[in-house]
Amino acid sequence: MRLPDHLDGLPVVIGHDHQVLVVAERTEWAERPSQGVTRVLRDALAQRLGSSHVLIAGDGRRADAELAVEVMALDPRSDGLHLDARWSIACRAGGRSTAGRKAVVAAMPADTPQGVAVATSAALSQLAEALVAQLRCQASA
């Protein structure tokens, strides 16, 4: 999982005013966003595929396919949290691979750190749904 450097800081961005980011006062993420996004997406994939089908780097098992995700945008706006991600899936057997890009908008209940957290989880859940659909297509091809 990759996030742009400007998205991977500890201050919680709750919106933007023209080209200026609006940061929550006296509030920081409990972990680097890249770590949190990776964990939430991994958990969302495990819920859909079964935990035995989602490996964690370094756990000693060999994966049948490798998924790479690069988050291009994670942007709280007035109409919701916008997530834009590029992804690629490389299968070991048969050398098949596919790639794409998915943009989703998740409702943000409030312009607060908690609202951003809820919307981020919802957006990652939508991304997981799209990725699982691609993985299933790969498996049936």
CORRAHU-V58929 format. One record per residue. N is the residue number from 1. PSI is psi as a letter, one per 30 degrees, with the letter a starting at -180 (NA if undefined). NEAR is the number of other ideal C-beta (glycine too) atoms within 12 Angstrom. D_LAST is the distance of its C-alpha to the last C-alpha in Angstrom with 1 decimal. Layout:
n: <N/N>
psi: <PSI/PSI>
near: <NEAR/NEAR>
d_last: <D_LAST/D_LAST>
This chain:
n: <1/2/3/4/5/6/7/8/9/10/11/12/13/14/15/16/17/18/19/20/21/22/23/24/25/26/27/28/29/30/31/32/33/34/35/36/37/38/39/40/41/42/43/44/45/46/47/48/49/50/51/52/53/54/55/56/57/58/59/60/61/62/63/64/65/66/67/68/69/70/71/72/73/74/75/76/77/78/79/80/81/82/83/84/85/86/87/88/89/90/91/92/93/94/95/96/97/98/99/100/101/102/103/104/105/106/107/108/109/110/111/112/113/114/115/116/117/118/119/120/121/122/123/124/125/126/127/128/129/130/131/132/133/134/135/136/137/138/139/140/141>
psi: <k/k/k/k/e/f/f/g/l/f/k/j/k/g/a/k/j/c/g/k/k/j/k/k/k/h/k/l/k/f/l/k/e/e/e/e/e/e/e/e/e/e/e/e/e/e/e/e/f/k/f/f/f/j/l/k/k/g/f/f/l/k/k/f/l/k/k/k/k/j/k/e/k/i/j/k/l/f/g/a/k/k/k/k/k/k/l/k/k/j/k/e/k/f/g/k/l/l/l/a/k/k/k/l/k/k/k/j/f/l/h/l/e/e/e/e/e/e/e/e/e/e/e/e/e/e/e/e/e/e/e/e/e/e/e/e/e/e/e/f/NA>
near: <31/21/29/20/11/18/31/22/19/19/21/31/36/30/27/20/14/7/6/9/21/23/23/23/11/8/19/17/29/13/17/19/33/25/17/28/34/27/23/33/42/28/20/28/35/20/19/25/26/12/16/13/21/29/21/18/15/7/12/8/13/11/22/21/31/22/36/23/35/27/37/22/26/46/31/38/26/18/14/27/38/31/41/25/34/24/35/24/31/21/21/14/14/12/11/21/20/24/20/24/21/30/23/29/23/29/23/31/20/19/25/20/28/19/27/39/31/23/36/41/29/26/37/38/27/30/42/33/23/29/38/28/22/32/32/18/17/28/19/9/15>
d_last: <25.4/27.7/30.3/32.9/36.2/38.0/35.6/36.1/39.8/41.4/43.2/41.4/40.9/41.6/41.5/42.9/46.0/45.3/44.2/45.6/43.6/45.3/45.3/46.3/49.7/50.2/46.6/44.0/40.5/40.9/38.3/36.9/34.4/31.8/32.2/32.3/29.3/27.3/28.6/28.0/24.4/23.7/25.5/23.6/20.2/21.8/23.0/19.6/17.6/20.6/22.8/21.7/18.3/20.1/22.1/25.2/26.1/28.6/28.0/27.4/23.9/21.1/18.0/14.4/13.8/16.4/17.0/19.8/21.6/24.6/26.7/28.4/30.6/31.8/34.6/36.8/38.2/40.3/37.4/35.3/33.5/31.1/28.2/26.3/23.7/21.4/18.5/16.0/13.4/13.3/11.3/13.8/11.8/10.5/12.0/9.1/10.9/11.4/14.7/16.7/19.9/20.9/24.5/25.9/29.5/30.8/34.2/36.9/39.6/42.2/43.0/43.6/41.9/40.9/39.5/37.4/36.2/35.1/33.4/31.6/30.2/29.1/27.5/25.6/24.5/23.1/21.3/19.9/18.6/16.8/15.3/14.2/12.4/10.5/9.9/8.6/6.1/5.2/5.6/3.8/0.0>
